[in-house]
Amino acid sequence: MINLLSNYKNIILFFYYQFIRISFDFFMIGAHFLNPDLATKIGNEISWKIDGTFKNNPDNIWYEGPSK
């Protein structure tokens, strides 16, 4: 019974993630046609937080901070 509930929660979480992902996709497609500058700005922010281009920025996930 516990395994069945665990699988049920994972399935619900999967479909929730898919809903969020598809909603974001449609938002970005709409922004691409209605406001291209906004779409570019959002894409750049996401890329810059993940790829380490601005590693010295505290908002970046690769930021290590000053050594003490």
Secondary structure, 3 states (H helix, E strand, C coil): CHHHHHHHHHHHHHHHHHHHHHHHHHHHHHHHHHCHHHHHHHHHHHHHHHHCCCCCCCCCCCCCCCCC
